[in-house]
Amino acid sequence: MADFAEFDAPRFSVDVYQNEYLPEGAREVDAIVTVTSRPGGTTRSLPLSGTGTGAPSPAHGGSVRTDAAVVIMIDASGSMDYPPSKMRNARDATAAAIATLRDGVSFAVVAGTHEAEEIYPGGGSLAVAGPETRGEAGKALRKLQAGGGTAIGNWLRLADRLLTGSDAAIRHAVLLTDGRNEHEEPERLKEALDACAGRFTCDARGVGTDWDVKEVTGIASALLGSADIVADPDGLTADFEQMMQNAMGKEVADVALRLWTPQGSSVKFVKQVAPTVEDLTGRCTAAGPRAGDYPTGSWGDEARDYHVCIEVPAAEVGQEMLAGRAALILPAADGGTPQTLAQGLLRAVWTDDMAAATSINAQVAHYTGQVELAQAIQEGLDLRKVGDEKGATAKLGRAVQLAHDSGNADTSKLLSKVVDVVDAPTGTVRLKAKVADADEMTLETRSTKTVRVKK
């Protein structure tokens, strides 16, 4: 077992934004739960071992993390040779990502076709990042040739075997594909994702415009990672470097958002709403009486927002209750008692003051609009693909209106490449006669990215 620097957990805080006042008989309590993580600071350093010969590079506060493992999965199917620069860019981007790893971090490279092959270091093991292993990985990458089909489930299963064979606390993967998952049944990919969920996080990227957006975003969603398009292969290196920098910034894994509700109450839904929309409702696991855990993945120096809706028993004017408790939970490494990192309370107060009872909290209203924006884009693009111009115009017009109202400038810009905006405040648009594949796929891939509410 490799030695590593032991870290204090990051400092977490939980803030709850809600209008706790309800009219008589109302049963739904809505709240935005903002979770903020800041670097833990001090470390208890232990000797670092491995094949790397360089000095570890500094992380937050001068500390060094090496208890991380990364597997990079590169599409090596035949289509990666069309044009040949695509494979060359993928090799260069992978080498750049490895160069971004801190010394001491474990890593491997997998070539994905209709099969999966570990091209470095091989033998079902992980290498330890350092000058020597980076050079060896670069040599292995230069030998990588395109040929074969695409069966992404096989890639994920190999990544899972490699990562779970490591004792690293942070387990991360990167997956790059340029095509559709044509050489395995969809059920096989779903089975692989179900098996890998909760075992590692995975960022997924589609290069070019011949891949399936829902496949790539589905992989990232299931494995709590990011998804994006790199339409021009020349942009792969910068994207891979940024992905790896983000991965190296993670300080704690497997954090759960635990929701407790009192007798007679139940959770209606839990959605991450910033920085992206992700419905976590169906991923709940029981955590004792009246409590459930929702996975949030790995955390670094960042903040995320969650929309929580709880159904409570109807009550009369003047009554109040604790509607729920939201806590951040870190599981114990030895299977002992989990650690509560931070928590916040959700309240319900029934009133006959209609001004108070009908006021919508600014955060709740903002993120409700952002979720509707993502849905409108997805539905509008789906209708456009099947030739329903009227329906697509209505949905994408509503998306333009919501993006304008919320100040989501990035999404507004992407929408303007798919529709001609006549009047943004009213959502009046016309579908463009011709839309570049890259523009449509970029809008679809990034449709779930949100802007945070202005404080």
Summary of the structure (lengths in Angstrom):
residues: 455
radius of gyration: 23.5
end to end distance: 46.9
largest distance: 73.3
contacts: 1583
relative contact order: 0.14
helix: 33%
strand: 31%
